[in-house]
Amino acid sequence: MARMLLGDEWFDELASTSLYEAEFEAIILQEAARVFPEFHPVPFKCIVLSDEGDAKADFALIHKSYRSWWVVEVEMGHHSLDRHVLPQVRRLSRAAYSDTEAQYLCDHAPFLDRSRIKEMIKGQQPRVLVVVNVPVPGWREHLQAFGAVLASFQVFRSQFNRYLYRLNGDLPSENSEIITTCRCWEIHRFLKIDSPAQLEIKRGETVTLHHETGALEWERVDIADAVLLHARRDHPLQKKIVYEIVRQGDGTYAIQPSRKKQ
């Protein structure tokens, strides 16, 4: 089991079965304003209907500009993917959302603009975010079939009953901006930048790029006919894959495979 050291205090990771789902959900909601700064977190225990049956999410994320929304399913890592998680996500992603759900959201968050909520729900379906309490290999690929994304939120506790959290995976962000595409260069640990003028990093400066495997540190290197990023340590990026460097809503940078056809 993982441990974290902060100052002189050790924090032990709580096993998946050490928390009740309701306790884990309460922790997520408590930290939601910091984890999802672009969104309003709103309780959403509303039963929704789909052709494959009904389902109930845990809470919703409403973009502060009402441009989009997400339904959030809080899960435990010991739950069955096939018997529990996927059926729930399938129903939530294919459910019908209407004025009934808009009314529910506004009743539980009176600060929301009712007319804008109703207009928002008339638009695109909400996407589904699954937040799980431990990293679970293999879930992400199955969830992608329903347009859902996966994040892990690990809980660590010290002997003094203080808490630390580790967040990883995919998070909703509507204010992200693609800065440039890039690809692995012929020399290992180098990335070749396709649009250097868009990269707001000067020669010799370093930048942290957040990847699904963790934070990667890079230094800009200029040569005669190219701008490169040099990895301070080894990296998991693969040749023949085009990547995007993205500025996220909180100002940090991420690197991910390009969603355009390669």
C-alpha positions in Angstrom: 0.0 0.0 0.0 1.3 3.5 -0.9 2.5 6.0 1.7 3.2 9.7 1.4 5.5 11.8 3.6 4.7 15.5 4.3 7.2 17.1 6.7 7.6 14.5 9.5 4.2 13.0 9.1 3.4 9.8 7.2 0.1 9.4 5.4 -1.1 5.9 4.5 -3.3 5.2 1.5 -6.7 3.9 2.5 -7.6 0.6 0.9 -10.6 0.6 -1.5 -12.7 -1.3 1.1 -11.7 1.0 4.0 -14.2 3.7 2.9 -17.9 3.5 2.4 -18.9 4.9 -1.0 -21.0 7.6 0.8 -17.9 8.6 2.7 -15.8 8.8 -0.4 -18.5 10.8 -2.2 -18.6 13.3 0.7 -14.9 13.8 0.4 -15.1 14.4 -3.4 -17.9 16.9 -2.9 -16.0 18.7 -0.1 -13.0 19.2 -2.4 -15.0 19.6 -5.7 -14.6 23.4 -5.9 -10.8 23.0 -6.0 -10.7 19.9 -8.1 -13.2 21.3 -10.7 -12.6 25.1 -10.6 -14.4 25.8 -13.9 -17.6 24.1 -12.7 -20.4 24.4 -10.1 -20.7 21.0 -8.3 -24.4 20.2 -7.7 -26.0 17.1 -6.0 -27.7 15.1 -8.7 -29.4 12.1 -7.2 -32.1 12.3 -9.8 -33.3 9.0 -11.5 -32.9 9.3 -15.2 -34.3 7.0 -17.9 -32.8 5.4 -20.9 -33.8 2.6 -23.3 -31.6 0.3 -21.2 -33.1 1.1 -17.8 -32.8 3.8 -15.2 -29.8 5.1 -13.4 -28.8 7.7 -10.8 -25.6 9.6 -10.8 -24.0 11.1 -7.7 -23.6 14.8 -8.6 -23.3 17.0 -11.6 -20.8 19.6 -12.8 -22.3 22.7 -14.4 -19.9 24.9 -16.3 -19.9 28.4 -14.9 -20.7 29.8 -18.3 -23.4 27.1 -18.9 -21.7 25.9 -22.0 -21.7 22.2 -21.0 -22.3 19.9 -18.1 -21.2 16.5 -16.8 -22.8 13.8 -14.6 -20.4 12.3 -12.1 -20.4 8.7 -11.0 -18.4 8.0 -7.8 -17.1 4.4 -7.7 -15.0 2.2 -5.6 -12.1 0.3 -7.1 -13.4 -3.1 -5.9 -16.7 -2.7 -7.7 -17.2 -4.9 -10.8 -16.6 -3.1 -14.1 -18.8 -5.4 -16.2 -21.7 -5.9 -13.7 -21.8 -2.5 -12.0 -19.8 0.3 -13.5 -20.4 -0.1 -17.3 -24.2 -0.7 -17.0 -24.4 2.5 -14.9 -22.3 4.6 -17.3 -24.1 3.2 -20.4 -27.5 4.3 -19.0 -26.3 7.7 -17.8 -24.7 8.4 -21.2 -27.8 7.4 -23.1 -30.5 8.8 -20.8 -33.0 11.5 -21.7 -32.4 14.8 -19.9 -35.2 17.4 -19.9 -36.9 20.1 -17.8 -37.3 17.6 -15.0 -33.6 17.3 -14.5 -33.2 21.1 -15.0 -35.7 21.7 -12.2 -33.8 19.2 -9.9 -30.5 21.0 -10.4 -32.0 24.4 -9.7 -33.8 23.2 -6.6 -30.5 21.9 -5.2 -28.5 24.9 -6.3 -30.7 28.0 -6.2 -27.8 30.3 -7.4 -28.1 28.7 -10.8 -29.8 30.6 -13.6 -33.0 28.6 -14.3 -33.5 29.8 -17.9 -29.8 29.1 -18.8 -29.9 25.7 -17.2 -33.0 24.7 -19.3 -31.3 26.0 -22.4 -28.1 24.1 -21.6 -30.0 20.8 -21.1 -31.6 21.2 -24.5 -28.2 21.1 -26.1 -25.7 18.2 -26.1 -26.0 15.3 -23.7 -23.9 15.6 -20.6 -20.8 13.5 -20.6 -20.0 11.1 -17.8 -17.1 11.4 -15.4 -16.2 8.4 -13.3 -14.2 9.1 -10.2 -12.7 6.1 -8.5 -10.8 5.8 -5.2 -7.9 3.8 -6.5 -6.2 3.5 -9.9 -7.8 0.7 -11.8 -6.1 -0.7 -15.0 -8.3 -1.3 -18.0 -11.3 0.8 -17.0 -10.5 3.8 -19.2 -10.6 1.9 -22.5 -14.0 0.5 -21.7 -15.5 3.8 -20.6 -14.3 5.6 -23.7 -16.9 3.6 -25.7 -19.5 5.8 -24.0 -17.6 9.0 -24.2 -16.9 8.8 -20.5 -13.6 9.7 -18.8 -11.9 8.3 -15.7 -10.1 10.0 -12.8 -8.7 8.5 -9.7 -8.8 10.3 -6.3 -6.7 8.5 -3.7 -7.2 9.2 -0.1 -4.3 9.1 2.4 -4.7 9.5 6.2 -2.1 10.1 8.9 -2.1 8.7 12.5 -3.3 12.2 13.5 -6.4 11.8 11.3 -5.3 14.3 8.8 -5.8 13.7 5.0 -3.9 14.1 1.8 -5.3 13.4 -1.7 -3.7 12.3 -5.0 -5.6 13.1 -8.2 -4.8 11.5 -11.5 -6.5 10.8 -14.8 -8.8 12.8 -17.0 -10.8 15.8 -15.7 -13.4 18.0 -17.4 -12.0 21.2 -18.8 -13.8 23.5 -21.2 -11.2 26.2 -21.2 -8.3 24.1 -22.5 -6.5 25.3 -25.6 -4.3 23.3 -28.0 -0.9 25.1 -28.1 0.9 22.9 -30.6 1.2 19.4 -31.8 4.5 17.5 -31.4 6.1 14.1 -31.9 9.0 12.1 -30.7 12.2 13.1 -32.5 14.8 10.6 -33.9 16.9 11.1 -30.8 15.5 9.6 -27.7 14.0 11.9 -25.0 13.4 14.7 -27.5 10.1 16.1 -28.8 9.9 18.1 -32.0 7.5 21.0 -31.7 5.3 21.7 -34.8 4.3 25.3 -33.9 7.1 26.9 -31.9 5.7 30.4 -32.1 2.7 29.2 -30.0 4.9 27.7 -27.3 5.3 30.3 -24.6 8.5 28.8 -23.2 11.8 30.5 -23.9 15.0 28.8 -24.8 16.5 27.0 -21.8 13.3 27.3 -19.8 11.6 24.2 -18.3 7.9 23.2 -18.4 5.9 20.5 -16.7 3.6 18.6 -19.0 0.9 16.6 -17.2 0.4 13.1 -18.8 -1.9 10.3 -17.8 1.2 8.5 -16.3 2.2 11.6 -14.2 4.0 14.9 -14.5 6.9 15.1 -17.0 9.5 17.8 -16.9 11.0 19.2 -20.2 13.5 21.8 -21.2 13.3 23.8 -24.5 16.2 23.4 -26.8 16.6 25.4 -30.0 18.7 24.1 -32.9 19.2 25.5 -36.4 16.1 24.2 -38.0 13.8 23.1 -35.1 12.6 23.7 -31.6 12.7 20.7 -29.3 11.7 19.7 -25.8 14.2 17.6 -23.9 12.9 15.3 -21.2 14.8 15.6 -17.9 14.0 12.0 -17.2 12.8 9.1 -19.4 9.2 9.4 -20.7 6.4 7.0 -21.9 5.6 8.8 -25.2 5.7 6.7 -28.3 7.1 7.3 -31.8 4.7 7.5 -34.7 2.0 9.1 -32.4 1.2 12.8 -32.8 0.7 14.5 -29.4 -1.0 17.8 -28.5 0.4 20.2 -25.9 -2.7 21.7 -24.2 -3.0 24.7 -21.9 -5.6 23.7 -19.4 -8.2 25.9 -17.7 -6.0 26.4 -14.6 -3.0 27.5 -16.6 -1.1 24.3 -16.4 0.0 22.3 -19.4 -0.9 18.7 -20.5 0.3 16.4 -23.2 -2.1 13.9 -24.8 -2.4 11.9 -28.1 -4.0 14.1 -30.8 -7.7 13.5 -31.3 -7.3 14.3 -35.0 -7.0 11.4 -37.4 -3.3 10.6 -37.8 
